[in-house]
Amino acid sequence: MRGLVIWGLGGHARVVLDAVREMNVFDETAFYDDDPAKATPSLLHLRGAGFNEFLVAIGANSIRARCFEEAIRQGMKPFTCVHPTAWVSPDASIGAGTVIMARAVIQSQAVIGRNCIVNTGVIVEHDCLIGDHTHLSPATTLGGAVIVGEHVHMGIGAIALPGSRIGNRSIIGAGAVVLREVPADSTAIGVPARLRVK
């Protein structure tokens, strides 16, 4: 039996389950949550029952990263999920544990890190570099050669123009347009995107 554990119980986890089902590679799937109040079987129990691969289906980057590392420590293997309606160039690279949702487009020489969410309808153009544990929300568009750091969250419909840079742990607001550079640990909103004063 080939079994997959989906870590998470929210709406995003249900969307991930739909994508996994469309791939049709697993005999069984099971949900897991480390909150004792959720009363799901432990990872150890699931591994013993043949569930050796996992996906973390949690939107928050820091939590998703923590869960990803914990599952690896417990001997599980991250699964890379690519919805059948997504286009991924043969010479693009997709990191372990990343989810590519329906109608996403990943173009030539793009590199997507580990444990990322490339959500519905995202466009990642040629030569982009996306760091680990980053979340590209639905309809995000990255022009060619954009560099996006680790733990970045780009909101729905956000755009980064070709050659722009977004630093680690930054947040790009919904609909924002990044023209050149957003420093690490920043929040940028608007058109063009401007740093929000804390």
N, C-alpha and C positions, 0 to 999 in steps of 0.2 A: 504494500500500500504506500502511496505517496500522499503525505498529509501536510497541509499548510496551516500555521497559526497566524491569525490576524490579531495583532495587539491593538486593542481599541474597541469601543462599543458605541461610538457616536455615528452621526450621519456620514461622516467621511469614511468610516469603516464599512458602511453598507455600500458606498460607491466603489471602494476598493474591492469588496467581495464581487460586485457585478463585473468588474474588469477581469478579476481572476477567473470567474466562471466562463467569460467569453474566451479566455485563452485555452480552457479545457485541457489542462495538464495535471490537475490534482484529482485524486480519488475522493478525498474528503478535506473539508476546511473546518476550523474551530476558532471561536473568538476567545480572547484572553484579556484580562485586566488585572493589574497588580493591586487594585483597591480591594481589600478583604470584604468590603460591603457588597461588591459585585458578585461574589461567590462563584467565580469561574474556576475550573481546574487549574492547578499550578503548571508552570512550564515543565517542571520535572515529570509530572504525571502525563502531560501531553506528549513529551518526548518518548516516554515509555510506551505510549499507545501508537507510536509511529509518525507523530507529527514532528518532523525534523527540520522543516524550513519555516521561515517567518517573514512577515511584513509588519512594519509599525504604521498603523493607520490613525495617526494623531496629528492634527494640524500644527500645533505649537512646536516650533523648531527645537527649543531646549529640552522639552519633554520627550519629543521623538528621538533626539540624539541619545538621551539617557537610556531610554528603553532599548534602542538599537544596540548599544554597547552591552547592556545587561543580557540580552538574548544571546549575543555572541559569547559572552563569558560563560553562559550556561550550555554552550556547545551546539547551538542552533546555527543554521546556515541562512543568510539573508537571500530572499528570492527577489529577482528583478522582474517587475510586472510591466508589460507593454500591451496596452489595449489593441486589439486587432485593427481598429480603424485609425490608429496613429501611424504617421509616416516617420520612420527613423532611417536616416541615410546609412548605407552599409559601412561607411567609414566614420560614422559618429561613435562615441564611446559612452556607455551608460553604466554608472556605478552600481555596485551591489545594493540591493534593498530599495532602489528607486522605483517609483511608480510613475508611468507615463499614461495619462488618461486619454479618453476618447478624443479623436480629431486633433491631437497635438501633432506638431511638425518639428522634427529635429533634423537640421540640415548638415551638410558635409563638414567634417572635421570638428563638429561641436563635441564638447566634453562635458558630461553631466556627472557630478560627484555622487557619493554614496548617500543613500537614505534621503533622497530628495523627493519632493512632490512636484511633478510637472502636470498641472491640472488641465481640465477640459479646454481644448481649443488654443493652447499655448503655442506660440511660434518662437523657436530658437533658431536663428539663422546661422550661417556658416561661421566656423572658427570661434564660436562663443565658448567661454569657460565658466562653468557653474560650480561653486564650491559645495562641499558636503553639507547635508542637513538644511538645505535651502528649499523654500516653498515659493513656487511661481503660481500665483492664483489664476483662476480661469481668465482666458483671453489676454494674458500677458504677452507682449511682443518684444523680442530682443533683436535688434539689427545685427549685422555682421560684426564679428570680433568684439563683442561686449564681454567684459569680465565681471562676474557677480561673485562676491565672496561667500564664505561659509555662514550658515545661520541667517541668511537674508530672507526677508519676507517681502515679496512684491505683491501689492494688492490687485484686485480685479481690474483688468483693463490697463494696467500700467505699461508704459513703453520706455525702452532704453534705446537711444539712437546709436547708430553704428560707432564702434570704438569707445563707447562710454564705459565708466568704471563705477562699481558699487562696492563699498567696503564691507568687511565682515560685520555681521549682526545688525545691519541697517534695515530700516523699514521704508518702503516706498509706498505711498498712499495710493488708493484706488484712483485710476485715471491719470496719475501723474506722468509727466514726460521728462525723463532724465536726458539732458543734453550732453553733459560732459562727465562730471564726477560727483559722487556722493561719498563723503568720508566714512570710515568705520564708525559704528555705534551712533549713527545719525538717523533722523526721521526726515524724509523729504516729501513734500506734498505740492500739488498744483501743476499748472502748465504755464511756463516751464517749471520743473520741480525746484523748489526752494527749501532750504533747511528750516525746520520748525524750531523756534527758540523754546528751550525748556524752562 
